[in-house]
Amino acid sequence: MLTEYLRSAGYAPAHISAALHKLRTEANHPGCALLGNNQVVYQLLRYGVPAQTEAGAMTQTVHLFDWKAPEKNHFALAEEVALHGKQQRRPDLVLSPAVLAERTGAQFVVHQAVAVPEA
């Protein structure tokens, strides 16, 4: 879904591949604790992923979200998704790509993974 969105936003396949590789690498970086990984991933989600396709080539920032026009972003809703990594988690709902929801009794507690910037 993210690849499809990035293609529709006009990014070249090589930049998409480089950006997604960096995002996956930072999300599961073995040398960092969970908090450190989350901080780096937040920065990439918020400000974009610098992607270089070959040595000496210009770096292009691949923006994973369109913050200026949020309606252009692609989202999906999933229930009971297992999130794997150093720690396995199973939130009740995942609104991809930025919101996790946990059910506590009859209510949902929403964890916003990325703060939406103010205009």
N, C-alpha and C positions, 0 to 999 in steps of 0.2 A: 504494500500500500504506500509506504513512504517513497519507494523507488518510482512508482507511478506518479505520485505528486511531484517529485523533483523533476521528472521528465517533462511533465506538463508545465512546470515553471521555467523550462528552457535550459536546464543544466545538461551538459554533455555526459554521456555514459561514463567516461573515464573519471570525471569529477565526482559523479554520484558514487561510483565504486570506491574512490579514495576517501570520500567523506564518510560513507557508511562503515568502511573498514576502521577508520579512526574512532568513530563513535562506539563501535563494538569493542575495540581494543581498550579504550578508556573506561568503558562500563564494567569490564571484567579484568582490569589491570591487576595482576597478581601481587605487585609490589605495594599496593595501596590498600588501606582499610576501606570498608564500605562507605564511610563518610567522605573520604578523599575521592573515591570514584564518583560518588554522587555530586560532589562539588564541581568536578571537571565536566561531567556530563551536563550539569545545569548550565555551565558557561557555554558549552557547545550548542545546546538547545536554544539558549537565550540570544547568543551573539553570532551563531553560525560556526561552521567547521571549515578551517583553512585547508584547502585541498590542492595538492600539487601532483600533477600526473607524471612528470618526469623531471630528472635533475636539470636545473637551470631554467625550467619553465616558470612562468608567472604563477603565483598562488592565487586561487580564486576562492572567495568565501562562499560556501554553500549554505544557504539559510534554510534550515529544516522547518521553520514556521514563517508564515507571512504575518508579522505582527501588525502591519499597517492595514491589512485587509483580512481579518481572521476568517471571514466567510469563504475565502479561497482555499483554506486548509482542508485536508481530508481527515476524517475521524472515523473510528469504528468502536463499537461497544461490544464487550465480551464479558461473559459471566464465568466465575471460577476458573481463572487462567493461572497455571503454574508458572511462576517466574523463576528461572534457574540462574545460577551464578554461584558465588561463594556460599550464599545462603538461599535456600529455596523458600519462596513466599507464595501464598495463594490468596490474593485479595478477592473479595466477593465480586467486584466489578472493575473492569479496566476500560476507561474511555481513552483509546489510543489517540494520540501519543502522550498525553500529559496529566491524566487524572486517575488516581486509584481510589476506590471506595470500599470501606469495610462496613459490614453490617453488624450493628450491636443491638440485639433485640429487634424491635420494630423500626429502628432508625438506621440511617446510613451516616457514617462519618466519612467525609470526603477529604482526601489528601491531595492537594494540588501540587503536582511535581514541579511545575514551572509557573512562576508568577507572571501574570499578564502585565506587560508594561503599560503605564498610563500614557495617554496621548499627549 
